Amino acid sequence: MSLPRRPKTVLAPLAGFTDAPFRKLCSELGAELVYTEMASAAGLAHGSVPTRFLLSVLPGESPAVAQIFGSNEDDVAAAAREIDAMKRFCAIDLNSGCPMPRIRQEGSGSALLEDPEKIGRLLKAIKAETSLPVTLKTRPGPRPARNVMLEIVAAAQEAGVSGITLHARYASRGHSGPADLDLLARCVQAAKVPVTGNGGVVDRASFDAMAQTGVAAVMVGRAALDRPEIFRELSAEPGEEPPPPLSARERFDRHVALMKVFAEQLAHEFPDARVPSADTCIVMRFRTHLFRYFAGMDGAARMRRDMNSFATADDVFAAVSALRPSRVSGNRE
């Protein structure tokens, strides 16, 4: 009797987090597919250079999907043409699930769940302008009283998508509460294209539970922010001992090294633009992301309180060097 195939491990698109350095780090640690941060279709259509920053990639990333958001067919079509011309992505994904207010207010993200037919029209507009596979990331509906999952699946398939990712929580629930694996299984059964599951995967047990729905891939988001090696753990075969977790300093040092490489690449790629320096990027990213690597270490709480006063990368490095492992947390250093 053959064992079921292990689903592919995928890094979710996370606005403000899944830039090229983090995608490359997760790729090195086992992520088999990665997504960019959401890029504004309108921004691409109107020549926004900062939006184009989001679609820069580092050599050696796992196959990368360019994710866009938008509510205007002309904008998503223009974005598709530009992404297609970049020749650096394996697919283009439309987001119809993000519940962030600023995204919803412009009619994008989870606001599209109110109109499955519009999702289909947007997907057709993208598909008409690219030779790349087109996919959709969505949710079962805007709220439990309005489940439009099967309507969205039908519209997406009629538009010719190559795959669907279902974040198995209603938009009204954001990222809280358990993912609804029964809904995810229904989506898999209804779809004629591969389905990727998303929502609530934080360890091997939750990965295995989602795999039981029949998904082709499992997407991991927030759990990777402080432990990017989770992909290595999830990729281990049954009975195989995964490699030991990285220390906080190992994660930090590799991430910072990739940030420096990326800053140089952006400066070369956009010579006429105001590209943030590596020093600036390290300080800003430390406040939003890198501090997470040190949770539980002695002095980490104080460092987090003080980090808004850090002005240079040297300030960051000095604070990190002052930390010590906590006997309680078991954070390996």
Secondary structure by P-SEA (a helix, b strand, c coil): cccccccbbbbccccccccaaaaaaaaaacccbbbcccccaaaaaaccaaaaaaacccccccbbbbbbbbccaaaaaaaaaaaaaaccccbbbbbcccccaaaaaacccccccccaaaaaaaaaaaaaccccbbbbbbcccccccccaaaaaaaaaaaacccccccccccccccccccccaaaaaaaaaacccbbbbbcccccaaaaaaaaaacccccccccccccccaaaaaaaccccccccccccaaaaaaaaaaaaaaaaaaaaaaccccccccaaaaaaaaaacccccccccccaaaaaaaaccccccaaaaaaaaaabbbbccccccc
